[in-house]
């Protein structure tokens, strides 16, 4: 692929550039370009956001839920949780 070189004012410089067809003559993938632009813009954000913790929320100081019996404990070893011990 051969392209003409222009200067900043848009005038033809008389030079031509030969570009590799394997790289520059492909059909662009619009979704990949969208993802790349979206990632670039996300990286430009400052990123100082955070969610409020329990002490920063306006409201009651009452305990949010009871300590036992809520079923919120994680099962760290799934094989032991389902089998009965001998």
Backbone torsions as a table, in degrees:
resi	resn	phi	psi	omega
1	UNK	NA	129.8	-179.0
2	UNK	-116.1	129.1	-178.5
3	UNK	-122.8	149.5	177.3
4	UNK	-86.4	140.8	-179.8
5	UNK	-96.0	130.8	178.4
6	UNK	-115.0	152.9	175.7
7	UNK	-87.8	-175.1	-176.5
8	UNK	-62.5	-32.5	-178.9
9	UNK	-79.6	-5.1	179.2
10	UNK	89.3	12.5	-179.5
11	UNK	-91.7	146.0	179.9
12	UNK	-69.1	129.7	179.9
13	UNK	-90.0	-11.3	-178.5
14	UNK	89.1	-4.2	179.3
15	UNK	-94.7	152.7	175.3
16	UNK	-129.6	147.0	-178.6
17	UNK	-119.2	133.9	176.9
18	UNK	-96.3	120.8	-179.8
19	UNK	-110.8	147.4	-179.1
20	UNK	-70.0	126.1	-178.9
21	UNK	-67.1	-29.1	179.8
22	UNK	-63.9	-26.4	-177.1
23	UNK	-101.0	-44.9	-169.7
24	UNK	-99.4	-9.5	-177.5
25	UNK	-104.2	27.4	-179.0
26	UNK	-96.5	160.3	176.2
27	UNK	-80.0	123.0	-177.8
28	UNK	-67.7	141.0	176.8
29	UNK	-91.9	105.1	-173.3
30	UNK	-64.0	-36.7	-178.5
31	UNK	-67.2	-40.0	177.9
32	UNK	-65.5	-39.5	177.5
33	UNK	-64.4	-39.9	177.8
34	UNK	-61.7	-44.8	179.6
35	UNK	-63.8	-38.5	179.5
36	UNK	-66.6	-43.0	179.0
37	UNK	-66.5	-40.9	179.4
38	UNK	-63.4	-40.5	177.3
39	UNK	-66.8	-40.3	178.5
40	UNK	-61.9	-45.3	-179.6
41	UNK	-66.8	-36.1	178.0
42	UNK	-66.2	-35.4	179.0
43	UNK	-70.6	-22.3	-179.9
44	UNK	-79.0	-17.1	-179.5
45	UNK	-71.0	153.0	-174.7
46	UNK	-69.8	-39.5	174.8
47	UNK	76.3	33.5	179.8
48	UNK	-101.3	18.1	-179.9
49	UNK	-75.5	154.7	174.4
50	UNK	-158.3	161.1	175.8
51	UNK	-95.7	152.7	-178.3
52	UNK	-73.1	143.4	176.2
53	UNK	-89.5	178.0	-174.3
54	UNK	-59.5	-39.8	-176.8
55	UNK	-75.4	-16.3	-177.0
56	UNK	-92.4	-7.9	-177.9
57	UNK	-85.2	134.1	176.4
58	UNK	-76.3	133.5	179.7
59	UNK	149.8	-156.0	-173.8
60	UNK	-73.0	154.2	173.9
61	UNK	-99.3	7.0	178.8
62	UNK	-64.4	150.6	177.3
63	UNK	-61.2	135.1	-172.4
64	UNK	-69.0	-39.4	176.4
65	UNK	-153.4	158.3	-176.2
66	UNK	-64.6	155.6	-172.7
67	UNK	-74.3	-36.7	-176.4
68	UNK	-118.9	153.2	174.3
69	UNK	88.5	7.3	-179.3
70	UNK	-91.8	-12.5	179.8
71	UNK	73.2	24.3	-176.2
72	UNK	-93.3	1.3	-178.1
73	UNK	-77.0	135.7	178.7
74	UNK	-78.1	150.3	175.5
75	UNK	-97.0	106.7	-173.4
76	UNK	-79.7	-29.1	179.5
77	UNK	-121.7	93.9	-174.2
78	UNK	-62.0	-30.9	-177.8
79	UNK	-68.2	-33.0	179.8
80	UNK	-79.0	-25.5	-178.3
81	UNK	-73.2	-26.8	-176.2
82	UNK	-99.8	-17.5	-178.7
83	UNK	-100.2	147.0	178.2
84	UNK	-83.7	140.8	178.6
85	UNK	-77.9	149.1	-177.2
86	UNK	-83.5	NA	NA
